[in-house]
């Protein structure tokens, strides 16, 4: 047995609902430019901060650390060397087991000024930005002092292109 209920909405009730929608729409239109201006100001402040940081950037040779660069943002140049040898067997074994591993380079500057770098296969979780990288794609994650995380991804077919592209991305951020 089918049950049908019929209701009526009066003309004034429909007008009242329309006016509510109009008021809400006008509020959204009034608030949107304020939010846009705040966001743009934050972007400009970030760009100016990066510009100031790049002007005070100290270039340091990895082989000869410079005490004059203490407390300044640094750009390290030179060859990174390690006493350990990375074995592709670890990565192949992990891939065969179904885990998603990538070779990850980590570079950190400690509070005492020493720079530590490592290259090792790391198991990546699904939410990690590096998880999406495939083949020769490269990615850089930069954790800023302000607590923000920047991720740059280079999609290319060759390692030379990836290295050059990522270098240019970093130079663009600093300039």
N, C-alpha and C positions, 0 to 999 in steps of 0.2 A: 504494500500500500504506500503510495507516494504522499509526501507531506509538503505542502507549499505555504510559505508565509509571505505575505505582501506587506510592505511598509511604505509610507509616504514621507517625503521630505518636503518641508514647506519652502516657499520661494525665499523667505527671509533667512532661513537656515542655510540655504545654498549661497546667498549673498554674503552671509557672515563667514562661511568657510573660505570663500573667494578672497575676502578682505584679509583674513588671517594669512593666506598664502601670499598675497601681495605684500603685506608688512614683512613677512619672513624673507621674501625675495629682495626687498629694498634693503633690509639689514645685511644680507649676504653681499649685495653689491657695494654697500658702504664699508664693510669690514674687509673685503678682498683686497682693495688697494693698500690698506694699512699693512696687511700681512705681506703683500708683495714688496712694499717699501722696506719693511724690516728685514726680509730675506735678502734683498739686494744690498742693503747696507752691510749685513753680515758678510756677504760675498766680497764686497769692496774692502772691508776691514781685513779679511783673510788674505786677499791679494796684496794689500799694502804691507801686511805682516811678513808675507813671503818675500816681498821686495826688500824690506828692511833686513831680513835675515840673510838674503843672498848678498847684500852689500857688505855685511860683516863676516862673510864666509871665509874661513882660513883654509888654504890649501896645504895639506900635510902629506909628505912622502911616507909610505908605509914602512920603508926601511929605516927612516930617520925621523922618529916623532919629534915634534917641536914643542918645547915647553911654553913658547910664546902664544900658542893656540889654546892654552888652557882656559876653559870656561866659554869658549866661542864655538859656534857651529863650525864643523869641519867638513872638508871634502878630501877623502883619502885617495891617493893615487899610488899605483905600484902593483906589484905582483903579490897575490895572496898565496902563501905556502902553508902546507900542513905536513905533519909527520905521519899522518894516517893515510891509508890508501882506501878509496871507496871501491867496494866490490859490487858489480852489477848483479851478482848472484842473489844478494839479499832482495833486490827489487824484483827480480824474476820470480823468486820463490813466493814473495808476497802477492804478486799478480796472479800466479797460479792458484794461490789459496783464495782468491777472490777479493783481497783487500785492495784498496786504492791508495797506492804509494806514489809519491813524487820526490824527486831530489830537491831538497829545500836548503837554501843558503840563508844563514842567519848572521847578521853583523850587529854587534852591540858595543856601545861605549860605556864602560863602567864608571862609577862615581870617581874612581881614582885616575881616570883618563886613559886607561888601557883599552885597546880595541880587541875584541874577540870575534873570530869568524869561524863558522863551521859549515860543512856540507854533509848532509846525511839524508838517507831515505826516511820519510816521515809518513805515518799512516794518517790520511786526511778524512775528516768527518764530512758528511754531506753538506753541512752549512758553511764549510770553509770556502772562501772565494777561490783558493787554489785548486779545489776539488774539480772545478769545471774545466781546467786546462787539459788539453789533449795533445799528443804528439810533440811537435816542436814549439808549441805555444809557451810563452813565458809570462810571468806575473810578478809584480812587486807590491808588497804590502808595507806601508810606512805608518808606524804609530807615532803621532806627533806629541809634543810636550803638552799640548792643549787637550789631549785625550781623544783626539779624532783618529780615525783609521782611514787611510787612503789606499785604494787598490787600483793598480794599473795593469792592464792585460794587453799583450801583444799577440795578435793572431797572424802568423806568417808561416811560410813553408821552410825557411832556412834559419839556422842558428845565428848566422851573421846578421841577417835582417832583424831578428828578434833583439839581439844585443844592441844594434845601432838604434832601433826604434825605442827601446827602453832607455838608452842613454839620452836620446833626444827628448823623451818625455820628462826625464829628471831635470834636464837643462831648462826645459820650458817652465817647470815648476819653480826653479830657482831664479829665473830671470823675470 
